[in-house]
Amino acid sequence: MARTGAKKSAKSAHTKSHARRKRTAKRSGRRWSKHVTETSDALDLKGGVFKLHDPKKIAASLKRSAERSKRRKADAYRSALSMLTFYINRAGRNLPASRKRVLNSAKDALKHQFHRD
């Protein structure tokens, strides 16, 4: 009988923890990906880099940021591509098709700039 009591308390602790996380998420808003993009240890991005209209300029900015970063864990190409992919995946639902095309073209431009053709 003691075991079921232990299970119930563990389950209620899990439920309370889940409810707390849910409340915190609502309070902090839906912009957690913006926070990650701005405070990431991988890269110090130039402001508005993902709003540029030229895929080559986006790729160049990401490359420059990745090469200058002292905190990245992977090589510069991988870090830049990861940040771009992260942005596309997180913001993708709310992006118009034209922006998605530009950002996906930036992936190809990034590959070209790092000579990974």
N, C-alpha and C positions, 0 to 999 in steps of 0.2 A: 504494500500500500504506500510505503514511503516513496517508492519510485515514481508512481503517478503524480504525487505531490511535487516531486522535483521536476518532472516533465512539464507540469502546468506552470510552475514558476518560471522555468526557462522559456516556455512559449510566451507567457505574458511579458517577460522582459524583452523578447524579440519583437513582440507586437508594439510595445511602448517605444522601443528604439526606432522601429519603422515609422511610427506616427510622428516621432520627433523629427526624423529626416524629412518626411513629407512636408511638415510645417515649415521647417527651415528652408526647404526648396521654394515653397510658395513665397516666403518672405523675401528671399534674395532675388526673386524674379527668374525669368527664363533666359538670362544672359550669361549663364555660366561659361559658355564657349567663348564669349567675348573676353571674360576674365582670364581664361586659359590663354587665349591668343595674346593678350596684353602682358601677362605675367609669366609666360612660359620660360623655363630654364633653357630651352633649346635655342631660341633666337631672340634678339632685340630687333623687332620689326620696325621699319619706318612707318609712320602713321599714314593710313589710307592706302597702303600698298595693294590691298585687294579691291580697291575702288578704281584703280587705273584701268584704262580701256585698251591698252596695248599689251598683249601677252608677253612680248619681249621685254618690256619695261618691268612687268611684274616679276618675270623670271630673273632679270638682272638685279632687282632689289632683293629678292629672296637669296640669290647667290651671294651678294655682297654681305647681307646680314649673317648668313651661315658661315661664311669664311672669316668674318671678324669675331664671331662669338667664341668666347673662351669656356662657355658653360655647356656646350652641346655634348651629347654622349656618343653620337654616331658621326660618321664623316659628313662633310658639308652638304654633299648632294642629298644624302638620305634625310638629313635634318630639314633642308629646304623643301624637299618633296613631301615629307611628313606634315609639315606645317600647312602647305598648300592643300593637301588631301584632307587634313583635319578641317580646314575652313570650308572646303567644298561639301564635305559630309555633314557638318554641323549646320551650315547656313543653307544648304542645298534645297531644303523644303521651301524656303522663302525667296529663293533667287529666281529671277526670270530666266527663261531659256537662253537668252542672249548673253547674260552674265555667266551662266554655266559653260557656254561655248568658249567664252574668252578665258575663263579659268582653266578649263580642260586644255585649251591651246597653250596656256602658260606651262602646263606640265611638259608638253612636247618641247617648248622653247627652253625650259630648264634642262631637259635632257640634252638638248643640242649644245647649250652653253657649257655644260660640264663634260662635253665630248663623250656622251654615253649613247651614241646613235646605234 
